[in-house]
């Protein structure tokens, strides 16, 4: 992969990471600043449902942040864009669609087919 392509993906990943980190901070602050504890059961249930949804989203974003950091580390190590299974380069179009991709489309397709057969 060319240096300018690597720089493009590094900038993209760093921007994505910054956006996710800022969003996570806002959510945590919002959850901690909830002061209007209502005696109304429906209000409490709605708040708990919203809180649960926000926490699930943050959990997914936390996993995404780890994948972004791993991809940034791969860029530093010269391993970015290399399929973990076959060792071939991952197509630029795939990386543009999913910058944290760790498998080429052929290996990912095989992996998903196996997961479908296994029911996982």
C-alpha positions as CSV (number, residue, x, y, z in Angstrom):
1,X,0.0,0.0,0.0
2,X,1.3,3.4,-0.9
3,X,2.3,6.0,1.8
4,X,-0.5,8.4,0.8
5,X,-3.1,5.7,1.1
6,X,-1.8,4.7,4.5
7,X,-1.9,8.4,5.6
8,X,-5.5,8.6,4.3
9,X,-6.6,5.6,6.4
10,X,-4.6,6.9,9.4
11,X,-6.4,10.2,9.2
12,X,-9.7,8.6,8.7
13,X,-9.3,6.2,11.7
14,X,-8.0,9.0,14.0
15,X,-10.9,11.2,13.1
16,X,-13.4,8.3,13.7
17,X,-11.7,7.6,17.0
18,X,-11.9,11.2,18.1
19,X,-15.6,11.4,17.2
20,X,-16.4,8.2,19.1
21,X,-14.5,9.3,22.2
22,X,-16.3,12.6,22.2
23,X,-19.7,10.9,21.8
24,X,-18.9,8.5,24.6
25,X,-18.0,11.3,27.0
26,X,-21.3,13.1,26.2
27,X,-23.3,10.0,26.9
28,X,-21.6,9.2,30.2
29,X,-22.0,12.8,31.3
30,X,-25.7,12.7,30.3
31,X,-26.3,9.5,32.3
32,X,-24.5,10.9,35.4
33,X,-26.4,14.2,35.3
34,X,-29.8,12.7,35.5
35,X,-31.3,14.4,38.5
36,X,-35.0,14.3,37.9
37,X,-35.9,11.1,39.7
38,X,-39.6,10.8,39.3
39,X,-42.0,8.8,41.3
40,X,-43.9,8.0,38.1
41,X,-43.3,4.4,37.2
42,X,-43.6,5.1,33.4
43,X,-41.0,7.9,33.6
44,X,-38.6,5.7,35.5
45,X,-39.2,2.8,33.1
46,X,-38.6,5.0,30.1
47,X,-35.4,6.4,31.6
48,X,-34.1,2.9,32.4
49,X,-34.9,1.7,28.8
50,X,-33.1,4.7,27.3
51,X,-30.2,4.2,29.7
52,X,-30.0,0.5,28.8
53,X,-30.0,1.4,25.1
54,X,-27.3,4.0,25.5
55,X,-25.1,1.6,27.5
56,X,-25.5,-1.1,24.8
57,X,-24.5,1.5,22.2
58,X,-21.5,2.6,24.3
59,X,-20.5,-1.1,24.6
60,X,-20.6,-1.6,20.9
61,X,-18.7,1.7,20.4
62,X,-16.1,0.5,22.9
63,X,-15.5,-2.6,20.9
64,X,-15.2,-0.4,17.7
65,X,-12.7,1.9,19.5
66,X,-10.5,-1.1,20.2
67,X,-10.7,-2.2,16.6
68,X,-9.8,1.3,15.4
69,X,-6.8,1.4,17.8
70,X,-5.7,-2.0,16.6
71,X,-5.9,-0.8,13.0
72,X,-3.8,2.4,13.9
73,X,-1.3,0.1,15.5
74,X,-1.2,-2.0,12.3
75,X,-0.4,1.1,10.3
76,X,2.5,1.9,12.6
77,X,3.7,-1.7,12.4
78,X,3.4,-1.9,8.6
79,X,0.7,-4.6,8.8
80,X,-2.4,-2.6,7.9
81,X,-4.4,-3.9,4.9
82,X,-3.0,-7.4,5.1
83,X,-5.4,-10.3,5.6
84,X,-4.9,-12.1,8.9
85,X,-5.8,-15.5,7.3
86,X,-4.1,-15.6,3.9
87,X,-1.6,-12.8,4.1
88,X,-2.7,-11.1,0.9
89,X,-3.5,-7.4,0.6
90,X,-7.0,-6.4,1.4
91,X,-8.5,-4.5,-1.5
92,X,-8.6,-0.7,-1.2
93,X,-12.3,-0.6,-1.9
94,X,-12.9,-3.0,1.0
95,X,-10.8,-0.8,3.3
96,X,-12.7,2.2,2.1
97,X,-16.0,0.5,3.0
98,X,-14.7,-0.9,6.3
99,X,-11.4,0.7,7.4
100,X,-11.0,-1.7,10.3
101,X,-11.3,-4.8,8.1
102,X,-8.8,-7.6,9.0
103,X,-9.7,-10.1,6.3
104,X,-9.8,-9.9,2.5
105,X,-13.3,-10.4,1.0
106,X,-12.5,-14.0,0.0
107,X,-11.5,-15.0,3.6
108,X,-14.3,-13.0,5.2
109,X,-16.8,-14.7,2.9
110,X,-15.5,-18.1,3.9
111,X,-15.5,-17.2,7.6
112,X,-19.1,-16.0,7.4
113,X,-20.2,-19.1,5.5
114,X,-18.6,-21.3,8.2
115,X,-20.2,-19.3,11.0
116,X,-23.6,-19.7,9.3
117,X,-23.1,-23.5,9.0
118,X,-22.1,-23.6,12.7
119,X,-24.9,-21.4,13.8
120,X,-22.7,-18.8,15.5
